[in-house]
């Protein structure tokens, strides 16, 4: 006969830990997804356009030139002249 509060079963403790672990995983995945979305929304230029900009001229890829004439981003490499 024990005196005091009843002990939690091991199953209740396991379920509590699993809920905490699941919540942590959801938070981490949400942060990772937010990071990926923010990078895509930032409009980073592809390496071909970055390299050309560092050299002081615009990218000479046909896809980038055509997109620049139309005032759009290049659909092939995602760049902007």
C-alpha positions in Angstrom: 0.0 0.0 0.0 1.5 3.3 -1.1 0.7 6.7 0.2 0.9 9.7 -2.2 -0.1 10.6 -5.7 -0.7 7.8 -8.2 2.2 7.0 -10.5 1.9 7.8 -14.2 2.0 4.7 -16.4 4.8 4.3 -18.8 2.4 4.5 -21.7 1.2 8.0 -20.7 4.8 9.1 -20.4 5.7 7.7 -23.8 2.7 9.4 -25.4 3.7 12.7 -23.9 7.3 12.4 -25.2 6.1 11.4 -28.6 3.8 14.5 -28.8 6.7 16.7 -27.8 8.9 15.1 -30.4 6.2 15.5 -33.1 5.8 19.2 -32.2 9.5 19.8 -32.5 9.7 18.1 -35.9 6.8 20.2 -37.2 8.4 23.4 -36.0 11.8 22.5 -37.6 10.1 21.6 -40.9 8.1 24.8 -40.8 11.3 26.9 -40.3 13.0 25.0 -43.1 10.1 25.5 -45.5 10.0 29.2 -44.6 13.7 29.5 -45.4 13.3 27.9 -48.8 10.3 30.0 -49.7 12.1 33.2 -48.6 15.1 32.3 -50.8 12.8 31.7 -53.8 11.0 34.9 -53.3 14.2 36.9 -53.0 14.8 36.4 -56.7 18.3 35.3 -56.6 20.0 35.3 -60.0 21.6 32.2 -61.4 25.4 31.9 -61.5 25.6 32.9 -65.2 24.0 36.3 -64.5 25.9 36.8 -61.3 29.2 36.1 -63.0 28.4 38.6 -65.8 27.3 41.2 -63.3 30.6 40.9 -61.5 32.4 41.4 -64.8 30.4 44.6 -65.4 28.1 43.4 -68.3 24.9 41.5 -68.8 24.5 37.8 -69.3 25.0 36.6 -72.9 22.9 33.5 -72.7 20.1 33.5 -75.3 17.4 32.6 -72.8 18.4 35.5 -70.6 18.6 38.0 -73.5 15.2 37.0 -74.8 13.7 37.3 -71.3 15.3 40.7 -70.8 13.8 42.0 -74.1 10.3 41.1 -72.8 11.0 42.5 -69.3 10.7 39.1 -67.7 12.8 36.6 -65.7 14.4 33.9 -67.7 12.2 30.8 -67.3 15.1 28.4 -68.1 17.6 29.5 -65.5 15.5 32.0 -63.5 17.8 34.9 -64.2 17.1 38.5 -64.9 19.3 40.6 -67.2 
